[in-house]
């Protein structure tokens, strides 16, 4: 997992991640509606615009992906994303690997989950060994639900 803010110049990330962060920083996502966009035709890169209301972490599923890594770039609002390493011992609650490269896990009260607060301009990158739980309320926001708009880019993890 990687977290940061803005679109830093080349900071040692792989060229693909540098390119995607620059893309996010330069995209005017405000007028875009929730949905899937083909900004990289012919490439195995999926761009989603998500506009959701955050919920308590206990109401959000933990998920992991096997083929894609995900870049979550916050455009407006804020959220916490729960994160912990995938030990391979998690209990699967839904297997959607064929449909959308996603496994959902049952809650594990013993997982060493950390909540990462993200606001506009912040990003998190999650790899196939990173369990993550997006769209959680931020304790710093009084644990009140809020609307968040973000760019989620799925790109090959290899």
N, C-alpha and C positions, 0 to 999 in steps of 0.2 A: 504494500500500500504506500502511496505517495500522497502527500497533501501540500498545498502551497497557496499562493495568492498571485493573481495577475497573470501576465504573460511574460515571464522572465526571458531574457536573452538565453541563448544556449547555456544551460547549466549542467550539462553532462547527461541529460536524458537522451534516449534514443532519438534519431531523426524523426521518426513517426510521431512520437509524443510531442516533440518540439513543434512540429508542423500543426498538430491538432490543437495545441494550446494557443498558438498564434491565430489559428482559424477562429477559435472561440472568442479571443480578445478582439478580433476585428469584425465579428458578426453582429449586426444590429438585430438581435433576437426579439426585441420588444414587440414588433408588429406580428411576429410569427405565432400562429395558433399551434396548440398541442398536436403532435403528429410526427410522422416519419418523413424525412427529407433526403433527397438524393443529391447531396452537395459534392459527392465524390464518385461520379459515374464511372463504372468499370472497375472500381476498387472494392475490396471486401471491407467496407467501412459503413456503418449504419449510424445515422444522425437522428436523434429523437429530440423533440422539444417537449418537455414535461411541464405542466402547470397544475399543481396539486395543492391540497391543504394538508399540512402536517398533522400527525396523530401521535398519541403516546407510543413509545417504543413497544409496549406490551401488545399493541394492536397492529404492529407492522411485522411482516414476515422477514426472516433472515434468508438471504439468498446467496448463491454462488454460481459462477459460470465456468465452463470448461474450455471452450474454444476462444472466446473473446475476453479481452480486458475491457474495462469500462472507465471512461473519463467522465466525471460529473462536474460540470462547471456552472456555478450559480450565477444567474443573470440578475434576479431580484428576490427579495425576501430572504429567508434563512431556514435552516434545518440542522438537525444533527443526523449524522449517519453512524449507526453502530458498526463496529468493526472488530473482528477477531480472526486469528489464523484458523484455517480449516485443518483439523486434525485427522480427518477421515473417519471419525467416530460419530459424526452427527447423524441424527435420524431424519431421513427424508420424509417430508409431508406431501410433496408433490414433485414429480419428475417431469419437467417440461423441456428436457434437453433437446429432443427432436424438434419441437415447435419453436422454441426461442432461446435455446442454450441456457436454460435456467433450472437449477434445483432449488426448491424451497425446503428449509429445514424447520423441524420442530424446535421450539424454544429449549435452550439448554441453560438452566440456571447456574451451572458451574463454568460456563464459557467465560473466558477473561475479556468480556466485551468492553470496549472503550467507545464513548460517544464523541464523535468529532464534530464540533460546531462549525458550520459553514455559512457565510453570508455573501453578498454580492461580490464577485471577483475571486472568490475562493474556489479551489478545486480539490477533488480527491480522485485518485486513480486506483482501481481495484483489479487485481490479477486473479487468475483461477484458484489460487490458494487463499484468497481473502474473502471470508464470509462478510457480507455487508447488509445493513438494514437501513435503506433510505427513507426519507420523508418522515423523520421523527421530530417531535417538538423540541425546541431548544429550552433548556432550563433557564438560560440567561434572558429569555423572553417571557419569563413568568410561567413557563410550561403551557403557554396558550397556543392553540393552533394558529397557524399563519399560512398565507399563500406563498408558495415558492415557485419561481420559474427557473428552469435550468436546462442546459444543453447536456444530453447524455450521448456520448459517442462510444460505440462498440467497435473495437478494432482487433485484428488477430493477435493473440497473445504470443505467438511464436515469432 
